[in-house]
């Protein structure tokens, strides 16, 4: 099993990608993959999520809980 990324690493990559309009691939703790461009990153305890705009404009923006993310990579 892969090591999970640290929380601060996840937030750093998502913040960089969102600030530079870069596509990321998120792997969740249950091994699902989500690809998109971070549009909003909220680390406040009441939200704790990232919103992603899909690369395909026909798809809907989604939110992913930061707790559900095991790794993030720039695509």
N, C-alpha and C positions, 0 to 999 in steps of 0.2 A: 504494500500500500504506500502511496506517495505521502511525503510529509506535507502538511498543510502550511500555506503561507501564513506569516504572522499578520495580525490585524493591521499594524502600521504599514506593512508592505502593500497589502491590498488597498488601503486607503490612498497610499502614495501613487500607485499605478493608476487607479481610477481617477484621482485628481489630476494627474498629468494628462491622461488621455482626454478627459473632459475639457481641459484648458487648451488642448491642441487639436480638438476635433478628430481624435484617433479612434479607430475601431479596436475593441477589446473582445477577447473570448474569455468568458467566465465559466469556470467549472464549479458546480455546486457540490455540497457535501454528499448529495445522493447521486453524484456522477452525471448530472444533466449539463449540457452546454448551452450557453446563451451568448449570442454575438450581437454587438451593437456599439453605439457611441454614447458614453455617459453624458447625460444632459443635466443631471442634478445629483449631488452627493450630500447626504444629510447624516452626519455622525452623531447628532443629538440623540440621547437615550430614548426619547419618545418616538423617533422616526427610525433611525438606524437602517437606512436603505439607500440604494442607488437606482436612479431611473435611467433606462437605456432607450435610445432611439435606434430602431433597427436600420441596417444599411439599406434594406429594401423599403422604399417609401409606402408600399401597399400594406405593410405590417403595422401593428399597433405598438406604441411605446409601453414598456413594461417596467415594473419595479421589482427589485431583488433585495431581499433582506441581507444585510452585511454578514449576519451570523450564518447564513446559508452558503457563503462563498468559501470554497477551499483554495482556489487559485485564480489568478487573473494574468492574462498575457496580452501584449499588444499584437495586433494582427497586421 
